[in-house]
Amino acid sequence: MRAASSSVGETLLHDVLASARNATGNDAVGSDTLTLDANAPQFAGTTHADAIDRWIFSGNRNLVREVEVGGVQVVAEGRHRDRDAIAARYAVAMRKLLA
């Protein structure tokens, strides 16, 4: 059992990470990375204690700069490599749901 945290964001992130294997089936612990935009205004004056809360509760601004999954880069400069295809599939699904 882990120690309690006063940070809601840290608690949420820890629980997501703990359930990731069940959600994804990926056993490759440590093969995924996420890099945040440290120059974003939301991080001005941030401390180690509040960085996760600032990231999670920052609103709709994309603070994620890079993501690697299993050693493969899927997000670069804040843009998912399949963003256009995902948006197109989403549009098709929404049209079907709303028809």
Contacts in CASP RR format, 6 or more apart in sequence:
PFRMAT RR
TARGET T0000
AUTHOR 0000-0000-0000
METHOD contacts of the structure
MODEL  1
MRAASSSVGETLLHDVLASARNATGNDAVGSDTLTLDANAPQFAGTTHAD
AIDRWIFSGNRNLVREVEVGGVQVVAEGRHRDRDAIAARYAVAMRKLLA
2 14 0 8 1.000
5 11 0 8 1.000
5 14 0 8 1.000
7 49 0 8 1.000
7 50 0 8 1.000
7 52 0 8 1.000
7 53 0 8 1.000
8 53 0 8 1.000
8 57 0 8 1.000
9 52 0 8 1.000
9 53 0 8 1.000
9 56 0 8 1.000
9 57 0 8 1.000
10 52 0 8 1.000
10 53 0 8 1.000
12 56 0 8 1.000
13 52 0 8 1.000
13 56 0 8 1.000
20 26 0 8 1.000
21 27 0 8 1.000
26 32 0 8 1.000
26 70 0 8 1.000
28 70 0 8 1.000
31 68 0 8 1.000
31 69 0 8 1.000
31 70 0 8 1.000
31 71 0 8 1.000
32 67 0 8 1.000
32 68 0 8 1.000
32 69 0 8 1.000
32 70 0 8 1.000
32 71 0 8 1.000
33 66 0 8 1.000
33 67 0 8 1.000
33 68 0 8 1.000
33 71 0 8 1.000
34 64 0 8 1.000
34 66 0 8 1.000
34 67 0 8 1.000
35 64 0 8 1.000
35 65 0 8 1.000
35 66 0 8 1.000
35 67 0 8 1.000
36 43 0 8 1.000
36 55 0 8 1.000
36 63 0 8 1.000
36 64 0 8 1.000
36 65 0 8 1.000
37 43 0 8 1.000
37 62 0 8 1.000
37 63 0 8 1.000
37 64 0 8 1.000
37 65 0 8 1.000
37 78 0 8 1.000
40 58 0 8 1.000
40 61 0 8 1.000
40 63 0 8 1.000
42 54 0 8 1.000
42 55 0 8 1.000
42 58 0 8 1.000
42 61 0 8 1.000
42 63 0 8 1.000
43 51 0 8 1.000
43 54 0 8 1.000
43 55 0 8 1.000
43 63 0 8 1.000
46 54 0 8 1.000
55 63 0 8 1.000
62 78 0 8 1.000
64 75 0 8 1.000
64 78 0 8 1.000
65 75 0 8 1.000
65 77 0 8 1.000
65 78 0 8 1.000
66 73 0 8 1.000
66 75 0 8 1.000
66 76 0 8 1.000
66 77 0 8 1.000
66 78 0 8 1.000
67 73 0 8 1.000
67 74 0 8 1.000
67 75 0 8 1.000
67 80 0 8 1.000
68 74 0 8 1.000
73 81 0 8 1.000
74 80 0 8 1.000
74 81 0 8 1.000
74 82 0 8 1.000
75 81 0 8 1.000
80 86 0 8 1.000
END
